[in-house]
Structure formats: C-alpha cells, structure tokens
Amino acid sequence: MMELLNESREVEMKEKTMTVDTSSIDNERKRGILLIDINHEKMQVENKEDFVRKLACPEDETLKVVSIFGNTGDGKSHTLNHAFFSGEEVFATSTSQTSCTVGIWAAYNEDNHLLIVDSEGLLSTSNNSHQRKRLLMKILAISDVIIYRTKAERLHSDMFSFLGDASKAYLKHFSPELKAAIERGQLNLPLCSLGPSVVIFHETHRTDVLGTQSDDLGESKSADEILKERFADVGRDPQAFSSIKYVGTKTLSDNTNFQQLFQTVIELTNDTSVRSRRPIGVIYDVLNHLNEKFKGEIENVVPDTFPDSYFTCWTHCQCCRTRCEGTMNHSHDGTAHKSEKSCLYVAQFDNRYFTCNACYQRGKENLVIANTYAAGDGSLKGLATYAWSGYVLECAECGVIYRSRKYWYGNTDPEKTVVRTQLKHIWEGEHYGDVNHTGRRVLDGLNLVKQTVDVVSEVPSRYIKDLVSDAIAPGYWVPNSEIKECHSCQHIFTTSERKHHCRACGQGFCHDCSDYIMPVPDKGWGSAPVKVCETCVQERKTSENSVGVEGEVVVVDMSALNDALDEEDQNSGKDDLRARKVGEVLHNSVSKLALVVDFPREIINNVARPSYWTADADIVTCSCCDHKFRIIDSKHHCRACGQGVCGKCSSKKRAVPARGWDYPVRVCDKCVEEMS
C-alpha cells in the first residue's frame, strides 16, 4: 500500500511541475521548469500560455526576476531552495562534482511575486565561451536582482573580474535601449540606475566576513569600501549595476543562515522607484526575443530589449506624492495608476470616498453616494422631501442609510455609524470628488436673478426708504438725503449702504461707528438700550445709567407695537418719536420674517456647497488680501481652490474644467494668476 501511495505522489508531482522529461533529475523537480537548454539554446516553452501553465502562475501576475550566478559546486540551487522555498527542492541539488544545473531553469515564488532563475555554474561542462556569454546576457537582461553565490574563506579575484566583465558587456549591448527608455519616460535618472542590483552572498567557515575586522591601525572598513578597492585592484568598474550589496555569513554548523540574504533581496525587489513589476507575458517576450538575437556570434547592439513595462511609471499622487507602481506604459494598455501605499486626505482634492458599513460586515464593498434626495424620488419631490432634512447617504443595496438632519438635535456622524471612510490617490492630471455641482449651479442662477433685480430696483427702493424714514424721523435727526458720509470716520456712503442714526445726537453713521447701545431717556427713548454712536457713549460713560455693549443684538417683540401705539404723550415736544417707534417695530418684525424666509435658503446652500469648499463658519479672513470679514460682508468662494475670498479679490471669471465648471465662474486673483 505504501509503495502505491509513493508512486501516486511522484506522478502527481510530475504533473504539477510539468517539466521536460529528459533526465532522472527532472523527475524529482517539483516546480522548476527548464527555460533554455544548454545544447541547442532553444526555448523549452512554446508560448506565453505554456509559460504561465508550466509555472502554475496566474495569467495576470506581475513579477520581478531574481537570478543567481556562481561557480559550480558553490550551492546555488541549494541557496535558492532554502532562501525562497523553505528548503523544498524546487531546483535540483546533487553531491556530484559536476554541475547538476544544465541550462536556465525557473520557478514561481507566489508569496513574494518573484520569478526565481537558476543557471549553470561558471565552471560547468560547457566549454564554449560564446555560449556561456550568450546565456549570461539573457539572464542579465531579464533580471532585477542578481545573487552572486560564493563559498570561500576569502573573496577571489575571479568574482570581481566576472562582475566587471558582465557590467561592461551589459553596457555594450544594452546602453542604446536604456537611453531610449530614459527619453521615452522622461526619467531624470543616470543610466546606471536602470540596471539590475547585485547581492554578493559570501559564506565562510573559519574566517570573518567583510566589515567585521580592523586593520593594523585599529580602523575598520565597511564591506562597501572593501568591495570598491577590490574592483579597482582588478581594473574593473561595475557601473552597469544600480547597486552592489554584500551579505556575509559565517557558518559554524551544518546549517547555513539564509535569512539575511532573503531580507536583502525582498527589500530590493519591493523597491519600485525605478523598476516595476511586469506582467509575466512581458518577461517571456523579452527572453524569447533575446534567445532569437543571441545566436552564434553576439551582435554589438541588441535592439528592443527593454520594453517600457520594465520601468516604473513616473506619475505622482497629488495628495501624498507617492509614485505610481505601474509600468511606464500601463496607460497605453488601458490600466489605471496604482499604488499599495496609503494616501493622505487633502481637502483641495476631496480624495475621500465612502463604503457602506453594513455591506462591509457582510463581506461586500458598495460605494455610498451623498445626494440631496434618494434615487427613487423625482427632483421636485426629492427637493421638497429632503431640503429640510439635509443630505442623504444612499447605498445601492441598502437604500438610504443616513439623513443629516433626521432629528432636531443629536444627529450622529455618519463616519462613526453607517459608512467606512476610504482615501483615494489623485494622480497628476486627475480630479476627484463632486464635479457636477448641480445644486450649486441652481443657486448661482438664482443669485444671478436676485442680483439683477437688486441692481435695477436698488436706487428707487433706497430713495423710497429714505423718504419714509425722514417722514417719521425725530426732529433732531439729520435727514437721510443730507447724509453723504459717516459723521465719525468720513466713509462715503454708496447707494446700497444703509445709514444709521445715533439716537442721542441724531447724526448719520456707518454700521461700524454706530454699533453701540445704551439708554437715551432724555430724548424720549425710555430706559431700553437703543443704537448710539461711540462719541455719545464716551461722553456719558461716567453716568451710572450709561452702558455701552458692543455687538449686542436687540430683540423686539411684537407686543412693543401695541405699547408704542398706546403710549401716552407725557413729555412735551416728543410726539414725533411715536411714529419712529412704530416704524422701528415694523422694521424689526419684517427683518425677523426675512430671517425665517432665508432659513430654507441657507439649508439648501449648505447642502449644495461642493465638498472642497471651505465652510462659511471657518472663513474669517479673505485668503487673498487677509481682509477680516464683518457680519455684513459677503463671503465668496473661489471655484478653483474653494477658499473664501472677498468680492474685490474674486471679480474675475474663468472656466475651471478640472473642478467640473465648464463655463466662466468666480475665481480668486491667486488662481487667475496661476492659470495665466
């Protein structure tokens, strides 16, 4: 029974590896596949599909390539097995003196998204130097990280000579293509940075590894410094390699420590600043192309070796400045920019999006849409239903899951209850967030109509108001028709500005200079505080009944109308105040009605405000001129940056298509200057 189980297991392993059945060594392989045989230099995979199938790799997998070099018998295959496959014999090993790896073999490392390439030793059975050089060029071209494995008490000169010659050959054959790639991608990089990285894995048994000993003067040199000196001693310059790292281990037992080698390789392959992970089909195309070009005598230049897929896209995220991890030509393939790194929230780009929390708990991810009304309601019904209850959050599966003003008070934050907040990268040239601004466009249209009516009716309506005010004004007040400027600060009034009278002296003032109240009983205004100017407040400051409270709002009840009408004339000469008091009561009552009418407009205004706009409550000064806003000042929003600005600094109009405004809209002076 046990023999049958063993035989069944061997058959199953053969089917999984799908190796070429040419020797007894192949039958023991579990995942390694032969790419190129040494005798005929022929590809042993028929096409991309065969390559993917034999590697047991997903068709859409993107990989980096790690290869190994070294002398025969130094344990290259053993190193790959233990460093990347937990000791599993993916690549065959042998106790024989001859090389057990003939040709170029490969295996798929799923956990780290790597293609591991094993090659025959430098002192192998192949005596043809041209043949070994051709194999070397093929491996160098497809590799991102090259491991040079050496097992010796000291680093021999042949390693430095080999790496120096390999660097020279790499630059000789591939420099034109690398330069072309730099021009296509507009990369501001030196040529050497596009080459593969080299990791020298040095194992000793008795001597110390580099960088741990001191010289006769007691000074120690780093491993990098020693390597540079040794390359100089043999007259070689490994300038084709983007980096050379040294990993040394001193083995005192039978088990070699491969952990530091593994960590170093993973760190290098995870660096996508220059070289990106590429589709497995691209790796096959390059290798097949090189195998066709490198036959017989090696040509001086091999064109079309490095497609754009080998190098990383140069696009950055506008929010966190993260580089895109896609290949340099991924946009031509119809694939979007991508990065596994988390982003930062930037209000200007509004790069948040929300998913339904209930769906997430069920294992689904559904986007949540913020809107003024539910999708099932018509626009008019939706506006009537939800204008008073604020915006709604709607999930495609759960329906409406949140209303911003469902209750009069105590409404909870949706981000703490019903939605999960996610951040999205905003790549250069992209925009995100609410770019339709439908609600804001409606309000802009209504405001335009209102402003037009105001301009047409402003002069006659102000004239009528002044006539009525003068008709019911006390005798000591200066008539509105005679007030051209503020009595205190000499500010010249425009036709739209309101003129305020001090109840004590009767002069005309602007809003800022008459923003005080105190009782004026000697003028017939009773004991209630009324509007006065600063000068009158200062003159009567010493009086016990004089109180100046800046910024206080006087609330007039409608019952004051009856009091004013029923007031008996007890003070001679003050009959003219009765009409004024009645007028003020009516004016205050109408003002309060206006506030009630304006309340729904403010609600709709808040709902329609684009998410990248700064909230009105947070706008204290103009972002351009730093003018401090007063209560009576209008706060405007720049459609480009969303900051609050005054009318003077936002008089120009420009189209802002990046924000969804495809027609001229209000833009601040700073953004106009940037657009120019």
Secondary structure as UniProt FT lines:
FT   HELIX           2..17
FT   HELIX           24..28
FT   STRAND          33..36
FT   TURN            38..40
FT   HELIX           48..55
FT   TURN            59..60
FT   STRAND          62..70
FT   TURN            72..73
FT   HELIX           76..84
FT   TURN            86..87
FT   STRAND          104..109
FT   TURN            110..113
FT   STRAND          114..119
FT   TURN            122..123
FT   HELIX           129..142
FT   STRAND          145..151
FT   HELIX           157..185
FT   HELIX           191..194
FT   STRAND          197..204
FT   TURN            210..211
FT   TURN            216..217
FT   HELIX           223..233
FT   TURN            234..235
FT   TURN            239..240
FT   STRAND          243..250
FT   HELIX           259..270
FT   STRAND          278..279
FT   HELIX           280..293
FT   HELIX           308..310
FT   STRAND          311..312
FT   STRAND          316..317
FT   TURN            318..320
FT   TURN            328..334
FT   TURN            347..350
FT   STRAND          352..356
FT   HELIX           357..361
FT   TURN            362..363
FT   STRAND          367..371
FT   TURN            375..376
FT   HELIX           379..386
FT   TURN            387..389
FT   STRAND          392..395
FT   TURN            396..398
FT   STRAND          399..403
FT   TURN            404..405
FT   HELIX           414..417
FT   STRAND          419..423
FT   TURN            428..429
FT   HELIX           438..472
FT   TURN            475..476
FT   HELIX           480..482
FT   TURN            487..489
FT   TURN            495..496
FT   STRAND          500..501
FT   TURN            503..505
FT   STRAND          508..509
FT   HELIX           512..514
FT   STRAND          516..519
FT   HELIX           521..523
FT   TURN            526..527
FT   STRAND          529..532
FT   HELIX           534..539
FT   TURN            540..542
FT   TURN            544..545
FT   TURN            550..551
FT   HELIX           559..566
FT   TURN            572..573
FT   HELIX           576..608
FT   TURN            611..612
FT   HELIX           616..618
FT   TURN            623..625
FT   TURN            631..632
FT   STRAND          636..637
FT   TURN            639..641
FT   STRAND          644..645
FT   HELIX           648..650
FT   STRAND          652..656
FT   HELIX           657..659
FT   STRAND          661..667
FT   HELIX           669..675
//
